[in-house]
Each structure stands twice: as C-alpha cells, then as structure tokens.
Amino acid sequence: MIRVRLHHQHLVLAVAVLAGLLACAQPIAARGTGGFLREWAVCGPLEGTSLESPAVGNDFAAWPGLFALDRVWLPVAAEEDGRVDLRLLWPGPTAGVALLHTFFLVPADGRYVLRIGSDDSARVEIDGRVVYRRDVKRSWRADEDEAAVDLARGWHRMLVRVVEYGGAWAASVRLADARGRPLEIRHQARVPPALEKDYGLSEAASLGERVAAARGLAREADLLVADLDARRERQEEIPPGYATFASYAGARAFGIGFFDAMERLWQARVTGEPDEEAAALAAAEAVEAARGLSDALASETEALVADSAAIETAHERLGGGGLSRGGMADAVLGAALAVRRTRTLADRVEKEYVLMVRLENDIRNWRQGDLGVRVLDAEGGAVEGAQVEIVQTGHAFLFGCNVFALGRWGDARKNRLYEERFLHLFNLATVPAYWSALESRRGRPDYGALDGAMEWAGKHGLAVEGHALLWDETVPTWVADLDAGAARSSAEAHIRRLLERCGERVGWWDLVCPAEGDFRVGAGRVPVADVLRWLAEAAPAGRFVLIPSDLRQVGRLAAAQSEAGVPRAAVGLPAHQHEGIWPADLVQRNLETAASAGLPVRVTAVTILGGSGEEADQAEAVRRFYTAAFAHPKVVSVSWWDLSDRFAWQGAAGGLVRSDLSPKPAYEVLDRLINHLWRTDAAGRSDADGRVGVRAFFGRYRITVRSDRRSASVEVDFRPEGPAEVTVVLPPANNAA
C-alpha cells in the first residue's frame, strides 16, 4: 500500500476551494469583512475576451442554483484578502469571461467608493448601470482602482465581469464611504427575502425553465465525465525511456483507478435509466482507490459518492410538477455542487497526491544516474568485500541566491552569520551588476561592490551569475540627457566594458528583455537583436540568460539568439510570487513555457512571502516549488531572492531567514532538500567482481575504499554524460597506511 501524506499547504488549497463551493450563501455578517464583498454567485468560464458580452438585461439578477447564460451559477466565498481566485474554480490556461453577482445592503443614501482589483480586465454594474470599466492586462492586486457611486438606502445588485487572457484569474471588490474608509455591509449571494417576490422565487417554475435546468445539469455532468476521462488518460501516458519506480507506480495506479471509477459512477448516474448496481460498484472502487493514496481522501470520497445521487434527485424534481423557482434553484444547486466537488477532488488527486510522487519519480529519472565503483588491487585484480563509501560533496545542479546583502549588516558578527547561512545552502551567487549602480555618474564607473562579491564567491567555490547586464529599469538617470545615438553608444560601451572586466569570473549574465522587443535607453531604443550581436562579439564564449518580461516571448528570444550567433544561452524564468503562491498547475505551465524554446531554463528569482503567520505556508510552497523545478529536465538552476527579510525586494517578507538572520521553516525545508534528500551518501561492500553500485545524484563525489588496512580515495564529477563507473585502485599491501 502506498501512503502519501496530505501536507498543510495541500489542505489549505483544498479547503479554500471547497469552502467557497460549499458555502451556504447565507447573508454574510457585517463583522470582519474589511469592506470586501465576500459572498458571490459565479458563472463561467464563458467564451470570448470582451467586457461587453455576454449581454444581459438591466434587470438581470443571479443567485446560487440559477441556470442562466447556459451555466449553473454556484456560490463562492472570497479569501481573507477579498480575492475571488477564479483559477481555483477553472484551472488551466483558459481564456474567457467570468461573471460574479451579489446583493448588498446600503445603510443610507449617499456617495460611496468601490475599490476594485482584477486580473485582467473588469467591468462592474450596479442595478444594471455600468459604474466601472477597465480593459487592461495585469496581475490582481486589491484596491488597484476606485469608482465613486451614488447609492440609495436599501438592497442593490452588483454584477462583475472579469476577463482573463490565459494566466492567473481573480477579482475583488471593496465598498468604502466617501472618505475612503472601508464599510462593513450586509451582503449575500442568495436573493434577500425582501426581494424574493420581485424575482418570483415562490412562483411555479415553467416547463421551459425546468427543461433548460435539466439540460444544464446534463451538460455539467457530461463535462465532468470528459474531465475525468482526460485525467485518466494523462496518468496513463508515459514518455519513451521513462523509468517508473515503485512509489510512483503505486500512486499512479491508484490515481488511474480513482478517475476510472469516478467516471463510471457519474456515467451510471446520468444515463436515461440510472444504473444503481453499476453506481454502487463504481463508488466502492473509487473509495478503495482513494484509500490507497490516503485514508482522509477515502473518507472524503465516501461522502462525495453518496452526494452524487443528488443529480438523480434533481432530475426527478425537475421532471415533476409544482416546483417553485426557488425550489428548482435548490435542486439544481445540490447536483451542481456534487459535480463541482467531484472535479475539485479529482484535481487534488491529480495535482496533490499523484503529481508530487510523479515529481519525485522525475527527479530519480533526470537528476540521478547509476554510479558504479570497481575496486582493484595494484595488480589489476578484483577486490571482494572492500568497504566503499560514496559521499557527495557538491551538486551538479545549481541552487542559488542573490548576494546583494553581502557585507551590509553593520557589524562583523552578522556579516559572518549571513555568509554562513548563504554557504550552507547555495552553490551559486547572483552578484549585483545594475548599470545604474555601477555608473551612477557618467564616465566614472565604480565596480567595488561587484568586485567584492565576485572575489567572495570565487574564494568559496561558488558559481556566479551577474544580474543584470542590461535592463530598462536600471539605466542610469544621466542617460536621459543624451540623444538617441549617444544613449545607444553608452549602453554598448557599458556592456563591452563589463564583459571584459569580469571575464570568466561570471559564468552567466542576465539580460532582462523587454516585451516590446526594444530596450528603452534614454531617448534611444535598442533592438534586442542588436544587444545580442554585441554579446556575440564581446564575449564569443560567454553564457547569457535571456529573461523575458513576458514569458510568451521565449520563442522569439530563442530565434533572435540563434540568429545573432550567441552560442550559449538559457531562458530565465523569474518566479516572484508577491501576489500569491503559484498553484501546482501554474508552476508546471510556466516551466513548460520557459522550456518550449529548447534552451536550458534558469529560474532566476524566486520570491514566496513568509511574514508573521505565513511562515508555514511559505515553507510548504518552497518545498513544492523547488521539487517541481528540480524535477524538470530542462531546469539547470534555481535562485532565491533575497536570503533575508531585511533586504528583501519591495520590502516584503520574502526572505528564507528573518531580519535577525534566524532561519524560517522555509530555510529548514531547503536545507533538508538540498543537503539531505537530494544528496547521496552511501556505503557498501564490493562483490566478487570488485563492484558496488548506487543510484546517485549528479555532482561532485569523494569515493573512499578500505580493505585489509589499505585505503584509497578519489574525487570524481558524476554527470549524465559519465563516468558511469569509477575505478579505484588500492595500493600494495606493503604501502598500506
């Protein structure tokens, strides 16, 4: 039996989804909302990326269980920060429109302020009147925009449209008074009792309404069956030459069994004549498959398979007479929530239980190899029974961090402790090379900090990455006084001078490439292709990291790199997660997009926040992110940004250690991964042929052999390209120590 523990972060994600979907949609209390509207009825994803469609009437209102716009509207609760994370509802790179609706009670006539955050475009209507509209591509941030509205005392309807173009997808709305102070107001997804008569909830549902709702439920069930089938097929796919180790083989088999059984369960529920015997058999098999992954998962599955009968009950009620519109909504909602819960649970099985085991299996495939040791005596004969110790002393994979805080702690003790914390984890240092800092005054460059960082890294045997050779955001202010030609010449001179000065001390140089294709250098614009040609001329053996401002431009950058003749380049993937921890599917999607250029991938800057109360979540997110990156065959390095909270970017609590340099749980997680779980330390005795072998991580090794008071030790670099076997020759007996 395989057992996989469901960790805290997994539970947080699962509970966040289920809490929203299973919300009773009762009126939310006024206390503790921070002014955010938290209870919504949601529908989507709808096709298109227009804020004008789908069109609805000015009197349109929605509530949980309503079937409208060819969708069942479901209740969803916003997170603590007010955000409705729509990607939790509709994972994947889907583009489209989502609609959010709520009723809210205004305490008095007056002017109010809406504070809106969205990823991406958004439009807000109150009682059918558009009060806010913005067509934009951006990440979600609470309160990014404001809209003043005049409202009368009483209940109002709010409809929010949110357009997404393929990435993260979220929205938030907060209500404040005219002075901008957040208001705690009563609001709810259900129709308030005072308005039930207006929307005819007690009236009998028409035959047309009942038929439409039944068809909507059938569509939702059909989509669920197709989704379960697709998940099963994904688990059955194994790349050619891919080795499946025992732990993943077991988890994969349970996952396939779970998806297959759940698919058959729902097929039995939605046939013209429900097959109770087939449903019962499939339910039992789904529970048993879930038990193979987790006892807790089995308990959830037992409850879910019982709830799946709600769709049969709903169809029975919809087919009968005397059903009110409110009763119809309740029947539809119960079935729709069972469908959604099934999809949510299937998502967890795939992305939390099976995926993490798959990633560990990927690590064994791509980060390890079979390392053999053969022990011979001085005459070339095999030595049987020799004690062999295989100890890894360094990683081939690069685990890094920026070293911008080196020597900046104000006293020698803290400076030493910072260095110790850094060196305990990392074998790669990203050194500061911003043009604006190196040459704040024209023609008077100061390389002191850069030289000091490179010298320190070289002293401790660290690989070095320079950040950044060129980036729009770090052009010196004096460049603005130059004409376009002089600005371009200054940029070229800076690049050539820096490459010549640093030489081989810097192994890789970051180039932060603008999305529009040209660097903005004062009054001048320099095409990326021109900068790449400068690099090819100035450092023909150099290695460069092309960091796209927009990840979707990786293909264009790779083509420009090839055309310019830059021989060794990688794609850089920044992973700043200030706006929220990336879910597993987003991590995988970003890694795949970066790797699509066919170049090595360097994850150049990881930030996951871990302030007070968030440290456990940060630690779990670090474990998951680093596991995914280390498991990807194209990734060659991962660099954190920054080591400590004191110097963290944007002043956020993004460090692995606190401001006093004490380690956070995230630091301890990385220590466990880098220095223990992903490091090989093995021992054994040679067989009759003098051989002993181990599955080992790629990296630097010290191999020590002892036999009959003789010993020998060798150092070796174990790489995917070899050597597969290391020969150790023991000295003659008379030379034994």
C-alpha positions in Angstrom: 0.0 0.0 0.0 1.3 3.5 -0.9 0.6 6.2 1.6 1.1 9.9 0.7 0.7 12.4 3.4 -1.5 15.4 2.7 0.6 18.4 3.8 -0.7 21.6 5.3 -0.4 23.6 2.0 -2.4 20.9 0.2 -5.1 21.2 2.9 -5.1 25.0 2.6 -5.7 24.9 -1.1 -8.4 22.2 -0.9 -10.2 23.9 1.9 -10.1 27.2 0.1 -11.8 25.7 -2.9 -14.4 23.6 -1.0 -15.2 26.3 1.4 -16.2 28.5 -1.5 -18.1 25.9 -3.3 -20.0 24.6 -0.3 -20.8 27.9 1.1 -24.4 28.1 2.2 -24.6 31.5 0.6 -26.4 32.9 3.6 -26.1 36.6 4.4 -22.6 37.4 5.5 -22.1 39.0 8.9 -21.1 42.6 8.8 -18.2 42.0 11.2 -14.7 41.3 10.0 -15.1 41.7 6.2 -12.7 44.6 5.8 -15.3 46.1 3.5 -14.8 43.3 0.9 -17.8 41.7 -0.7 -17.0 38.1 0.1 -20.2 36.1 -0.9 -20.8 35.7 -4.6 -22.7 33.6 -7.2 -20.3 32.9 -10.0 -20.7 31.6 -13.6 -18.1 30.8 -16.2 -15.9 30.3 -18.0 -17.7 32.0 -20.9 -16.1 32.3 -24.3 -14.5 35.5 -25.6 -12.5 38.2 -24.0 -14.9 41.1 -24.4 -16.2 43.2 -21.5 -19.4 43.7 -23.4 -20.5 40.1 -23.8 -22.5 38.1 -22.9 -25.2 40.7 -22.9 -27.7 40.6 -20.1 -30.7 42.8 -19.4 -30.6 45.8 -17.0 -32.8 43.9 -14.6 -30.7 40.7 -14.6 -30.1 39.1 -11.2 -28.3 35.9 -10.3 -28.3 33.5 -7.3 -26.9 30.1 -6.5 -28.6 27.4 -8.4 -29.9 29.7 -11.1 -29.5 28.3 -14.7 -28.7 31.3 -16.9 -26.3 32.0 -19.8 -26.1 28.2 -20.3 -24.4 27.8 -17.0 -25.4 26.9 -13.4 -24.4 29.7 -11.0 -22.5 28.5 -8.0 -21.8 30.1 -4.6 -18.2 31.1 -3.9 -16.6 32.8 -0.9 -13.7 35.2 -1.3 -10.5 34.6 0.5 -9.4 36.6 3.6 -7.8 39.3 1.3 -11.0 39.7 -0.5 -9.9 37.9 -3.6 -12.0 35.5 -5.6 -9.4 33.2 -7.1 -11.2 32.0 -10.3 -8.3 29.7 -11.2 -9.2 27.5 -8.3 -12.6 27.1 -10.0 -11.3 26.7 -13.6 -7.7 25.5 -13.6 -5.6 25.6 -16.7 -4.7 28.4 -19.2 -8.3 29.0 -20.1 -9.1 32.5 -21.5 -12.6 33.8 -21.2 -15.1 35.8 -19.1 -16.3 35.1 -15.6 -19.4 36.7 -14.1 -19.8 37.4 -10.3 -23.0 38.5 -8.8 -24.0 39.6 -5.3 -26.7 41.5 -3.4 -25.6 44.2 -0.9 -27.5 46.4 1.5 -26.6 50.1 1.6 -27.3 51.7 5.1 -28.1 55.2 3.9 -28.4 57.4 0.9 -25.0 58.9 -0.2 -21.8 58.7 -2.2 -19.8 55.6 -1.9 -16.5 54.3 -3.3 -15.9 51.0 -4.9 -12.3 49.7 -4.7 -11.6 47.1 -7.4 -8.8 44.7 -8.1 -8.8 42.4 -11.1 -6.7 40.1 -13.2 -7.2 41.1 -16.0 -10.0 43.4 -17.4 -13.1 44.1 -15.4 -16.4 45.8 -15.5 -18.8 46.5 -12.6 -22.6 47.1 -12.9 -24.9 48.1 -10.1 -28.6 47.6 -10.8 -27.8 47.3 -14.5 -25.8 50.5 -14.6 -22.1 50.4 -15.6 -20.1 52.2 -12.8 -16.6 51.0 -13.6 -14.9 49.6 -16.7 -11.2 49.0 -17.4 -9.7 47.0 -20.2 -6.2 46.0 -19.0 -3.8 43.1 -18.7 -2.4 43.0 -15.2 -2.0 40.9 -12.1 -4.5 41.0 -9.3 -4.0 43.5 -6.5 -6.6 44.6 -4.1 -8.0 48.2 -4.4 -6.0 49.0 -7.5 -8.8 51.1 -8.9 -11.6 53.2 -7.5 -15.0 54.3 -8.7 -17.4 56.7 -6.9 -21.1 55.8 -7.0 -24.2 57.4 -5.6 -26.4 54.8 -3.9 -29.8 54.9 -2.2 -30.6 53.2 1.0 -31.6 49.5 0.5 -30.7 46.4 -1.4 -28.7 46.6 -4.7 -27.4 44.1 -7.3 -23.8 44.0 -8.4 -22.6 42.2 -11.5 -18.8 42.0 -12.0 -17.3 40.8 -15.3 -13.7 39.6 -15.3 -11.8 38.9 -18.5 -8.8 36.6 -18.5 -6.3 36.1 -21.3 -4.7 32.9 -20.1 -2.8 33.3 -16.9 -3.9 33.9 -13.3 -7.6 35.0 -12.9 -9.0 36.9 -9.9 -11.1 39.8 -8.7 -12.1 41.7 -5.6 -14.5 44.5 -4.7 -14.5 46.5 -1.5 -17.0 49.2 -0.5 -15.9 52.3 1.3 -17.5 55.6 2.3 -16.9 58.9 0.5 -13.8 59.4 2.6 -12.4 56.1 1.5 -13.0 54.2 4.8 -14.0 50.5 4.3 -17.6 49.7 5.2 -18.7 46.5 6.8 -22.0 46.0 5.0 -24.5 43.1 4.8 -24.4 41.2 1.5 -25.3 37.8 0.2 -25.3 35.6 -2.9 -28.9 34.4 -2.3 -31.8 36.6 -3.1 -32.7 38.6 0.1 -36.1 37.8 1.5 -37.2 41.3 0.7 -36.6 40.7 -3.0 -37.8 37.2 -3.4 -41.2 38.3 -4.6 -39.6 40.6 -7.2 -37.8 37.6 -8.8 -40.8 35.3 -8.4 -38.9 32.6 -6.4 -42.2 31.4 -4.9 -43.9 31.1 -8.3 -44.1 27.8 -10.1 -41.2 27.1 -12.4 -42.3 26.8 -16.0 -41.8 23.7 -18.1 -39.3 25.6 -20.2 -37.3 26.7 -17.2 -37.2 23.1 -15.8 -36.2 21.6 -19.1 -33.4 24.2 -19.5 -32.1 23.5 -16.0 -32.2 19.7 -16.6 -30.2 20.2 -19.8 -27.7 22.4 -18.0 -27.2 19.7 -15.3 -26.7 17.1 -18.0 -24.1 19.3 -19.7 -22.2 19.8 -16.4 -22.2 16.0 -15.8 -21.1 15.3 -19.4 -18.2 17.8 -19.0 -17.3 16.1 -15.7 -17.1 12.7 -17.3 -14.9 14.1 -20.1 -12.7 15.7 -17.5 -12.3 12.5 -15.5 -11.5 10.6 -18.7 -8.8 13.2 -19.7 -7.2 12.9 -16.2 -7.1 9.1 -16.5 -5.5 9.4 -20.0 -2.9 11.8 -18.7 -1.9 9.3 -16.0 -1.6 6.5 -18.5 0.8 8.5 -20.7 4.5 7.5 -20.0 7.3 9.1 -22.1 9.5 6.7 -24.0 12.5 5.6 -21.9 11.0 6.9 -18.7 11.7 4.7 -15.7 8.8 4.2 -13.3 9.9 3.5 -9.8 7.8 1.6 -7.2 6.3 4.5 -5.3 5.1 6.3 -8.4 3.9 3.1 -10.0 1.6 2.6 -7.0 0.3 6.1 -6.7 -0.2 6.3 -10.5 -2.2 3.0 -10.4 -4.4 4.3 -7.6 -4.9 7.6 -9.4 -5.9 5.8 -12.6 -8.3 3.6 -10.6 -9.8 6.6 -8.9 -10.5 8.5 -12.2 -11.8 5.4 -13.9 -14.2 4.5 -11.1 -15.5 8.1 -10.7 -16.1 8.4 -14.4 -18.1 5.1 -14.3 -20.0 6.4 -11.3 -21.2 9.5 -13.0 -21.9 7.7 -16.2 -24.2 5.4 -14.2 -25.9 8.5 -12.6 -26.7 10.4 -15.8 -27.9 7.6 -18.1 -31.5 7.7 -19.1 -32.2 4.9 -16.6 -29.8 5.3 -13.7 -28.0 2.0 -13.0 -27.8 1.8 -9.2 -25.9 -1.5 -9.3 -23.2 -0.1 -11.5 -23.1 3.1 -9.5 -22.6 1.2 -6.2 -19.8 -0.9 -7.7 -18.0 2.2 -9.1 -18.4 4.0 -5.8 -16.8 1.2 -3.9 -13.9 1.1 -6.3 -13.4 4.8 -6.1 -13.3 4.7 -2.3 -10.8 1.8 -2.4 -8.6 3.6 -4.9 -8.7 6.8 -2.8 -7.7 4.7 0.3 -4.6 3.6 -1.5 -3.5 7.3 -1.5 -4.8 8.5 1.8 -7.3 7.4 4.5 -8.6 11.0 4.7 -9.1 11.0 0.9 -11.1 7.8 1.2 -13.4 9.4 3.8 -14.0 12.4 1.5 -14.7 10.1 -1.4 -17.2 8.2 0.6 -19.1 11.4 1.4 -18.9 12.5 -2.2 -20.2 9.3 -3.8 -23.2 9.5 -1.5 -23.8 13.1 -2.6 -23.5 12.1 -6.3 -27.1 10.8 -6.1 -28.2 14.5 -5.9 -28.2 14.7 -9.7 -30.8 11.9 -9.9 -32.9 13.6 -7.2 -32.6 16.9 -9.1 -33.8 15.3 -12.4 -36.8 13.7 -10.6 -37.8 17.1 -9.1 -37.3 18.9 -12.4 -39.4 16.4 -14.2 -42.3 16.7 -11.8 -44.9 19.5 -11.3 -45.5 22.0 -8.5 -41.8 23.0 -8.3 -41.2 26.7 -7.4 -38.4 28.7 -9.0 -36.7 28.8 -5.6 -37.1 25.0 -5.1 -35.8 24.5 -8.7 -32.7 26.5 -7.8 -32.1 24.4 -4.6 -32.4 21.2 -6.5 -30.1 22.3 -9.3 -27.6 23.7 -6.8 -27.3 20.4 -4.8 -26.5 18.5 -8.0 -24.2 21.2 -9.4 -22.2 21.3 -6.1 -21.8 17.5 -6.3 -20.4 17.8 -9.8 -18.0 20.6 -8.7 -16.9 18.7 -5.6 -16.1 15.7 -7.7 -14.0 17.9 -10.1 -12.3 19.6 -7.1 -11.4 16.3 -5.5 -10.2 14.9 -8.8 -8.0 17.9 -9.2 -6.5 17.3 -5.8 -5.9 13.6 -6.5 -4.0 14.6 -9.7 -2.1 17.6 -8.6 -1.5 17.0 -4.9 -1.3 13.2 -4.4 -0.1 11.8 -7.7 1.8 14.8 -9.0 4.1 15.1 -6.0 5.0 11.4 -6.3 5.5 11.8 -10.0 7.9 14.7 -9.4 9.9 12.6 -7.1 10.0 10.0 -9.8 11.1 12.6 -12.3 13.9 13.6 -10.0 15.1 10.0 -10.0 14.9 9.9 -13.8 16.6 13.3 -14.6 18.8 14.1 -11.5 20.2 10.7 -10.7 22.1 8.0 -12.5 23.6 4.6 -11.7 27.1 5.2 -10.4 29.3 2.2 -10.2 32.6 1.7 -8.3 35.0 -1.1 -9.1 37.8 -1.9 -6.7 41.0 -3.3 -8.0 44.3 -4.2 -6.4 47.7 -3.0 -7.6 47.9 -5.9 -10.0 44.5 -5.2 -11.6 42.6 -8.0 -9.8 39.1 -7.5 -8.4 38.9 -6.9 -4.7 35.9 -8.6 -3.0 34.5 -7.3 0.3 36.1 -3.9 0.3 34.3 -1.2 2.2 33.2 1.5 -0.2 32.0 4.9 0.9 30.4 7.2 -1.7 29.9 10.7 -0.4 28.6 13.6 -2.4 30.5 16.8 -1.8 28.7 19.1 -4.3 25.7 19.3 -6.6 25.8 19.5 -10.4 22.5 21.4 -10.2 22.9 25.0 -9.1 21.0 26.2 -6.1 21.5 29.9 -5.8 20.5 33.2 -4.2 21.4 36.8 -4.8 24.2 38.1 -2.6 23.3 41.7 -2.7 23.3 42.0 1.1 26.9 40.8 1.4 28.8 43.0 3.9 25.8 45.3 4.6 24.8 44.1 8.1 26.6 46.8 10.1 28.8 44.5 12.3 31.2 41.7 11.7 29.3 39.1 13.6 26.1 39.5 11.5 28.1 39.7 8.3 29.8 36.3 9.1 26.4 34.8 10.1 24.9 36.0 6.8 27.8 34.3 4.9 27.3 31.1 6.9 23.6 30.9 6.2 24.3 31.5 2.5 27.1 29.0 2.1 25.2 26.3 4.0 22.6 26.1 1.2 23.9 27.6 -2.0 26.5 26.9 -4.7 25.5 29.8 -6.9 25.7 33.5 -6.1 23.9 36.2 -8.2 26.1 39.3 -8.0 24.9 42.9 -8.4 25.6 44.4 -11.7 23.0 47.1 -12.3 24.2 49.8 -14.7 22.6 52.5 -12.6 24.6 51.4 -9.6 27.9 50.7 -11.4 27.9 54.0 -13.3 25.7 56.5 -11.4 27.9 59.3 -12.8 28.8 59.2 -16.5 32.3 58.0 -17.2 33.1 57.3 -13.6 32.2 53.6 -13.0 32.5 52.1 -9.6 33.0 48.3 -9.5 33.8 48.0 -5.8 30.6 46.1 -4.7 30.7 43.9 -7.8 34.4 43.0 -7.5 33.9 42.3 -3.8 31.0 39.9 -4.5 32.9 38.1 -7.2 36.0 37.7 -5.1 34.0 36.3 -2.2 32.1 33.9 -4.5 35.4 32.7 -6.0 37.0 32.2 -2.6 34.2 29.8 -1.6 33.9 28.0 -4.9 30.5 29.3 -5.9 29.3 29.6 -9.5 28.5 33.3 -10.3 25.6 34.8 -12.2 25.6 38.6 -13.0 22.3 40.5 -12.7 21.7 42.3 -14.9 23.9 43.1 -17.9 21.1 45.3 -19.3 17.6 46.0 -18.1 15.3 49.0 -18.9 14.7 49.6 -15.2 18.3 50.1 -14.3 19.5 52.5 -16.9 21.3 55.5 -15.2 19.4 58.7 -14.9 22.1 60.7 -16.8 21.3 58.7 -20.0 18.1 60.7 -20.3 20.1 63.8 -21.1 21.7 62.1 -24.2 20.4 62.0 -27.7 19.3 58.6 -29.1 22.7 57.9 -30.7 24.8 58.7 -27.7 22.4 56.7 -25.4 22.8 53.7 -27.6 26.6 54.1 -27.7 26.7 54.4 -23.9 24.8 51.1 -23.5 27.1 49.3 -25.9 30.2 50.7 -24.1 28.8 49.6 -20.7 28.2 46.1 -21.9 31.5 45.6 -23.6 33.4 47.1 -20.6 31.6 45.0 -18.1 32.1 41.7 -20.0 35.8 42.5 -20.4 36.3 43.4 -16.8 34.6 40.3 -15.3 35.7 37.8 -17.8 35.4 34.2 -16.7 34.7 35.2 -13.1 31.0 35.4 -14.1 29.6 32.2 -15.5 26.3 33.6 -16.7 24.9 37.1 -17.4 21.3 38.0 -17.1 19.7 40.1 -19.9 16.2 41.2 -19.0 14.5 41.5 -22.4 11.5 43.9 -22.8 8.2 42.5 -24.1 8.0 45.1 -26.9 11.3 43.9 -28.4 13.4 47.0 -27.9 15.4 48.2 -24.9 14.5 51.7 -23.8 17.8 53.5 -23.2 17.0 57.2 -22.6 15.9 58.7 -25.8 17.1 55.7 -27.8 15.5 52.3 -28.4 17.9 49.4 -28.9 16.5 46.2 -30.5 17.2 43.0 -28.5 18.8 41.6 -31.7 21.5 44.4 -31.6 22.3 43.7 -28.0 22.7 40.0 -28.7 25.1 40.8 -31.6 27.2 42.9 -29.1 27.3 40.0 -26.8 28.4 37.6 -29.5 31.2 40.0 -30.5 32.3 41.0 -27.0 32.2 37.5 -25.4 32.0 34.8 -28.1 32.4 32.1 -25.4 30.1 33.8 -22.9 26.9 32.4 -21.5 23.8 34.6 -21.3 20.3 34.2 -19.6 17.5 35.8 -21.7 14.9 36.8 -19.2 11.6 37.7 -21.0 9.5 40.4 -19.4 6.6 38.4 -20.9 7.1 34.7 -20.8 5.2 34.3 -24.1 8.1 35.8 -26.0 10.5 32.9 -25.3 10.3 31.6 -28.8 11.1 35.0 -30.3 14.1 35.4 -28.0 15.4 31.9 -28.8 15.2 32.7 -32.6 17.0 36.1 -32.0 19.7 34.3 -30.0 20.3 31.8 -32.7 20.4 34.4 -35.5 22.8 36.6 -33.6 25.2 33.8 -33.1 25.2 33.8 -29.3 26.4 30.2 -28.8 25.4 29.5 -25.2 22.2 30.9 -23.8 19.4 29.9 -21.4 15.9 31.2 -20.8 15.4 32.9 -17.4 12.2 32.4 -15.5 11.5 35.0 -12.8 9.3 33.5 -10.1 8.3 36.4 -7.9 5.1 35.4 -6.1 4.3 38.6 -4.2 0.7 38.4 -5.3 0.1 34.8 -4.1 1.7 31.4 -4.1 1.6 29.8 -7.6 -0.6 26.7 -7.6 0.9 23.5 -8.9 -0.6 23.8 -12.4 0.7 27.3 -12.9 4.2 26.2 -11.8 4.1 23.4 -14.3 2.8 25.6 -17.1 5.4 28.3 -16.6 8.2 25.8 -16.5 6.9 24.2 -19.7 6.5 27.6 -21.4 10.1 28.6 -20.5 11.4 25.2 -21.7 9.5 25.4 -25.0 12.3 27.4 -26.6 14.5 24.4 -26.4 17.2 26.1 -24.3 18.2 25.3 -20.7 16.0 27.0 -18.1 17.4 29.0 -15.2 14.8 30.0 -12.6 16.4 33.4 -11.9 14.5 34.8 -9.0 12.1 33.0 -6.6 10.2 35.0 -4.0 7.5 33.4 -1.9 6.3 35.6 1.0 6.6 34.3 4.6 5.7 37.1 7.1 4.2 36.6 10.5 1.6 33.9 10.4 2.6 32.8 6.9 5.9 31.0 7.5 4.4 27.5 7.5 2.6 28.2 4.2 5.9 29.7 2.8 7.8 26.5 3.8 5.3 24.2 2.1 5.2 26.4 -1.0 9.0 26.3 -1.1 9.1 22.5 -0.9 6.6 22.2 -3.7 8.1 24.8 -6.0 11.7 23.5 -5.6 10.6 19.9 -6.1 8.8 20.9 -9.4 11.8 22.9 -10.7 14.3 20.2 -9.7 12.2 17.6 -11.3 12.0 19.4 -14.7 14.7 18.1 -17.1 15.4 21.5 -18.7 15.9 23.4 -15.5 19.6 23.8 -14.6 19.4 26.3 -11.7 17.0 27.9 -9.2 17.9 31.1 -7.4 16.1 32.6 -4.4 15.5 36.4 -4.0 16.6 37.5 -1.2 18.0 35.5 1.6 16.8 37.8 4.5 13.7 39.7 5.2 15.8 42.8 6.0 16.9 43.3 2.4 14.1 41.6 0.6 12.8 43.1 -2.7 9.9 45.5 -2.3 10.3 45.4 1.4 8.2 42.2 1.5 8.8 39.4 4.0 10.3 37.3 1.2 13.4 36.0 3.0 14.4 32.5 3.9 15.7 33.9 7.2 14.2 36.7 9.3 15.6 40.2 9.7 17.7 38.9 12.6 19.1 36.1 10.4 17.3 33.4 12.3 16.1 30.6 9.9 12.5 30.4 8.9 10.8 27.0 8.3 11.4 27.6 4.6 15.2 27.7 5.1 15.0 24.5 7.1 12.9 22.9 4.2 15.6 23.8 1.7 18.3 22.6 4.0 16.5 19.2 4.2 16.0 19.0 0.4 19.4 20.3 -0.8 21.7 18.8 1.9 19.8 15.6 2.8 17.1 14.3 0.5 18.8 15.4 -2.8 22.3 14.3 -1.7 23.8 10.9 -1.9 25.8 9.4 1.0 26.1 5.6 0.5 28.3 2.8 1.7 28.6 -0.9 0.7 30.9 -3.8 0.1 32.3 -4.8 -3.3 31.1 -8.1 -4.8 33.2 -10.9 -6.2 33.9 -8.8 -9.3 35.0 -5.9 -7.1 31.9 -3.9 -7.9 29.4 -1.9 -5.9 26.7 0.5 -7.3 24.3 3.1 -6.2 21.6 5.3 -7.7 23.2 8.7 -7.1 22.5 12.4 -7.7 24.7 14.1 -10.2 27.5 16.1 -8.7 31.0 16.0 -7.2 31.9 12.9 -5.1 34.6 11.6 -2.8 34.9 7.8 -3.1 36.9 6.1 -0.3 37.8 2.4 -0.3 39.2 0.4 2.5 40.3 -3.2 2.6 42.9 -5.1 4.8 44.4 -1.9 6.2 44.7 -0.5 2.7 42.8 2.6 1.6 42.4 4.8 -1.4 40.3 7.9 -2.2 39.4 9.6 -5.4 37.4 12.7 -6.4 35.1 12.5 -9.4 32.5 14.6 -11.2 29.5 12.3 -11.9 27.4 13.8 -14.7 24.7 12.4 -17.1 27.4 12.1 -19.7 29.6 10.0 -17.4 31.5 8.3 -16.0 29.1 5.5 -15.2 31.8 3.5 -13.4 34.8 4.7 -11.4 37.8 2.5 -10.8 39.6 2.8 -7.5 43.0 1.0 -7.2 44.2 0.0 -3.8 47.9 0.4 -3.0 50.0 -2.7 -2.5 49.8 -4.2 1.0 53.3 -3.1 1.9 52.2 0.5 1.2 49.1 0.3 3.4 48.6 3.0 6.0 
